[in-house]
Amino acid sequence: MKIATKKGAKNSELIIGPAMAVDVLIFAIREEKLNVLLIQINNGPYKGKWALPGGIVALEETLDETAERVLEKKAGIKGIYLEQLYTFGKVDRDVRGRIASVAYFALVNSDKFAPKTNEYYADIAWKEVDDLPSMAFDHKEMVRYGVHRLQSKIEYSNIAYGLLPKEFTLTEIQKVYEVILGKELDKRNFRKKMKMLDLIEPTKHVKYGMRNRPAEMYKFKKRSLVFTK
């Protein structure tokens, strides 16, 4: 197995041996469906398959630095909060050799980003998590695990803030919860839960153009990750 030893190393700067990688799951809601950002591999044993943006950890890098680097280099995205998800270490997860991977994830409003990849890859696109294409490595397993963790975290944190504008209606945040959880929620019970979690607060604004009366706007008390338990 050939592994690059330095950040930005050329193909000639390689070593042989086990390695650590980082892969990044970027989730967004598009057309009321939960999506993940994928890149399409253009050559090698996984040619034509899709994968998460990722790469080998360079000797002088931390895991966080690698995650930020590969996300910017391979997806054109930077400046977002990434949370470490899980370490995937099956012996046969990569046909090229023994590589364990630490997965990171983030939730974003896709309207604020224009993903682009480099010449090494054939394409980059948002894909629905319930209709994933053929994927390289164990990345389909990573996506499924990420969705499961997201569904769990949304029950006791403000993690949905990355998917919503600064101000939103209760109907809009309920729709985000429904998309992530994959089920419809009772309006009254949902609003009771939002009050109990104490993660959002009303603003002085209302939204017009609703089917009924103007809707009160809300915002997250903090736009950084907060847990309620």
N, C-alpha and C positions, 0 to 999 in steps of 0.2 A: 504494500500500500504506500502511496506517495502523499505526503502531507506538507503543505507550505509551512515554513518555520517563522516567517516574519510577516508583519502586517503589510499587505499590498505586495507580497512577494510574487515574483515571476515564476513561471512553471519550472525554470531551471533551479530555483532555490528550494529544494525538496529534501525531505528525510524519509526514512522508513520507520514505521512503528505505530503503536496505538495513539489515539488522539482524542481530544475533547472538542465537540462542536456546539454551536448555539443555533437554534431555530426560533423564528418569531411568528406568532399568530396575531394577525391584526383583524379584529372583528368589526363589522359595520352592519347597519340595517339599511337595506336598499329595496325599495318597492315592497315594504312590509315583510321582508325575508332576512334572516340572519345570514350574512356572507362572511367569507374569509378571503384574504388577499393571497393569491398564488402566482408563482412564476413557472413558465414552461421550459424545461431543460432542452437544450439544443444539440447536445452531443454526449458521448459516453454511454455507459451501460443503461442509463435511465432516459435516453433520448426520447422525446415526445411526451414524457410524463410530466405531471405538475408537481410542484413542491412548495414548501414554505420558504420564504427568504431566510437564508442561513449560511453558516460557514464555519471553518475551523478557527479555534481560539489561537491567536498568535501568542508567542512566548512572553511578550511584554505587555499583554493586555489582561484586564480583568474580564470576567464574563459579561458584566454590564457594558463595558466598552466594546466588546465584540458584537453584542446585540445591537448597539447603536450604529456601529460601523456597517454591518451587513445590511441593516434595514435601509440606511441611506444609500449605500452603494448598489444594492440589488432591487430596491423598490422606490428610491427617491423620496423617502419619508424620514424626517428628523424632528427632534424637539418634542416628542411625545413621551408620556410616562409609561414605562414598561415594568410589568410585574413578573417575577420568576414564577413559573408554573410547576414544573416537574422535571426530573431527570429520567431520560429514556436510555436504557443500557442493555437491551437484548444483544446477545453476542452476534446474531446474524442480521441485525437491523440495517446494515449497509453492506452490499455485495463487494465493495472495494476494500473492506478490512474492518478492523476493530475500532469503531468510533462510537463513543457515548455522546449523547446530546442533551443539553439543558435547554428546555423550552421556556420562552417568555411569551406574554400576551398583553394586548392592549385593546381598548375599545375606542373607536374614533367615529366622528361624523364624516362620512366619505365625501360629502360635498366640499369639504375644506382641503381635500388632497387630490393631487393629480399623479397617481403612481406611474413610475416609469422605471424600466429596467435597463441593463446594459447589453452590449452586443453579444455577450456570452449566452444569453437566454433568448428563446424564440418569442415569448409573449409574457405579459403580465395582466391579470384580470381578477375581478371579484367573482367568487363562485359561491353559490348557495351551499350551506353546510349540509343540507338534506339531499343534495344532488351533486356530490363531489365527482370530479373526473378521475381517471386512473392516475394514481399518485406514486411517487418514488419513496424509497426508504419506508419508514413506519409513520409517514406524515398523516395518513388518514386516521391512524390511531391517535396521533397527537391532537388533531382537530376534534375528534370525538371526545377525548379527555378534556380538552379546553372548553368545549360546550358544556360538559357536565359540571366542571368547576364554576363556570360562569353562572349556570342555573342555580348552583348552591350559593355563591357569593351574593347574588342579587337579592337574596332573601334576608341578608343581614348586613348590607353595606350600601354605600352610595355609588357603587361601581358603574351604574348606568349614566353617570354624569357625562361620560365621554361620548355618549350617543345622542345627547340632547343639546339644544341651544342654551344660552344663558338663562333665558326665560321660556317657560312652557306652561301648558295647561295640564290639569290633572288627567284629562282624556289622552293627551299626548304621551305622558309618562306611563299611563296604564298600557297603552299600545306597545311601548317598548318592552314592558314586562311580559306582555302576552307573546310577543315575537320570540323573546329569549326562552321563555318557559314552554312555548309551543302549545298554549291552551288559552281559552277565553277565561277572563276573571270577572267575578261579580263586582259591579261598580261600587256598591256600598261597602262591601268587605275590603276592597282595595283601598278605598279612601280612609277607612279606619286603620288599616295597616300603615299607611303613609304617616298618619298622625302619630301612631305608636312609635314608629321608627325615629321620628323627629329629625329627619335628614333634609327636609325641604321647608321653605317658608314662603308665605305670600309676598308678592311685590305690590306696588301701587298701580300696576297696569292691568288692563283687561284686553282681551282679544276679541275683536269684532268679526263678523262674517260667519259665526257659528250658526248651526241650524236653530238653536233655541236662543236664549238670552246671551249677551256677551259673557265670555268665560274669564274668570280670574286667572292671572298669571302667577306662576311660582318660580322659585329658583332654589338650587341646592345651597345649603348653608355653607358648605365648603366644596370647592371644585378640586379636591384632592381626596385620595382614598380614605374613607372613614368606616370603621366597623362598629356595629352596635352590640356585639357580644364577643 
